[in-house]
Amino acid sequence: MTTQTAHRLRDKLLPEIEAFKQTRSTLQLATQDALGIPNASYAPFALADDGFYILVSQLARHGTNLNASNQLSVMLLEDESEAKSIFARKRLTFDATAERVERDTQAFTKGVLALSLRFGDMIDNLASLTDFHLFKLNPHQGLYVKGFGQAFSLTGKQLLDVNWKRDGHHGTPKAG
């Protein structure tokens, strides 16, 4: 892919990806416990300039899992009712690390504020409960799928490098 083509692809897709993120309220989580047993769940999220924030209870399985292993996979998924084809729903997936944000820090205030602005007073109530913990999810590689034959890997420091995946949706992005 030429540099000019890569810039055009990036200029077209990054605003679309940002808009897609803004239209989703929850993200799907794939976490694992201390023994590596996987669990699929979801959480409401807020996006700040430094990552995705979620507030989860340690009583929930995914809350316990995030304390046991900070490695997870995340997916934002187009609603079935909005999809042109149920077989090719738009989705953004990424591998991430979860960072528990300690209470009484600027980062905690920032994350809770981002969630409160998005979801209202309930967040402040949940954040005051001692079993709820704030996590910042830090993506390190991603995949945006628009439809059949339209999969794009996202790499780089802030997932701003976009490459068309012509070899399927699996595996790590090829250097190049």
N, C-alpha and C positions, 0 to 999 in steps of 0.2 A: 504494500500500500504506500503510495507516495505521501510525502509530508503534507502536501496541499489537500489530498483526499482525507487524510487523517484529521486535519484541522476542520474541514467541512463536516465530517462525521461527528466530531466532538462538538462543534458549534450547534449542530442540529439536535443531537441526542441529550446533551447535558441539561438544557432547559426542560426538555420533555421528561427526563428522569426526575428532576427537581419537582416539576408539577405533579408527577405521579406520586412521589413521596408525600406531598402536601395533601393529596386527596385520600390517603389512607390514614386511619386512626389507630389501627392495631397492627402489630407485626407477629408473625408466627415464629416461635422459638423451637429450635431443636437443641436440647441440653442433654447432659449425661451425668449420672450420679458417680460416686466415688469408685464404683465397680465398672463403670463404662456402659451401664445400661441406659439406652436412650429414652427420651421422653419428648413428645410433641405437645406444645401448648401455645398460648398467645398472651400478649400483654398490650395494653394501650401504650403509646409512646409519644414523646415530643422530640423534635429535632432541633438542636442548637447548633451553633457554629463549630462546636468541637465534637459532635457525635450525637447518638441517639440516647435518650434517657428513658428508663422504665422504673417503676416503683412496684416492687413485688413483696409479697409476704413470705417469710421464711417457713411458714406453715404450709405453703403451696409446694408441690413437688419441684416445680421449676426454680423456686426460690432456694430450696435446699440444694438443688443441683448446681446453681450458679455459685454457691459457696464452696461446693466440692470441686468444681472444675470451671475455670473461666473461659474455656473454649466452647464456642457454640456456632450454630448456623442460624441465620435469620432470613425470613422471607416476607416481603410485602406483596400482596396478591390482589389482582383485580377481582372484584365481586363477580360471581357467576352471572348475575342478572345484567351486568354491563358488557360481558364478553361477546365478541363476534362469534367465537367458537369455544365451546367448553374444553376442547382439546388444546387450545393455544391461548390460555389466559395470560395477559400481561403480568409479569412478575419481576421483582428485583430481589435477588438473593445475594447474601454475602457471608463470608466467613468472618468471624469477629472474636474479640476477646472482651470479656465483661470485667469492668473495674468497679468494685464496690466503693461508693462515695460515702465518706464518713460524715456523720452529722456535725453540725457546728463548724462547717467549712464554707468558704465562698462557693465552691463547686456544688455543694449540697443545695445551697440557697438558689444557685443558678438553675440546677436541674429541676427542683421543685417548682420554681417560678415558671419555667418553660412548660411544665406539665399543667400547672394551675391555669395559665393563660389559655391552654388548649381545652382543658376538661372542667374547669371551675373549682368551686370550693371543696368538692369531695377530695381533691388531691391534698389540700392542707390538712384535712381530717385524717386521711390515711397516713400522711407523712408524720403525723404526731404519734401514731401507734408504734410501739417499740418492736413489733414483729415485722414491720415493713421496712425494707431497705431500698435505697436508691442505687441503681447501677447505670453506669455509662457504658454503652456498647461502642467499641472501636473497630470499625470494619477494616479489613486489610486486603481483601480481593472480592470482586463481585461479578455478578452476571445479570444483565438486563435482557429479558426476552419480550419482544413486542408481538411476536406471532410466529407462524411457521417460517423457518429459514431466516429468522431475524433475531439472532442472539448476539449479544455484544459483551465482551469481557471488560471489566473495569479494574484498572490497576493504578499504581502510582500512589504518591503520598496521600492524596485525598480522594482517591478513586476517580481521578479526572482524566486518565488516559483510557481512551475507548478504542477497542479493536473488534472488528466483525469476526465472530466465531463461525468459520465455515466448516469446522471439523466436529461439530456437535457441541453439546452442552457440558461435557464432562472434562475432567482433568484441569490442570493448571494452565494459565495462559502461556503461550510460547513466547520466548524472548525474540525480539526482532524489531 
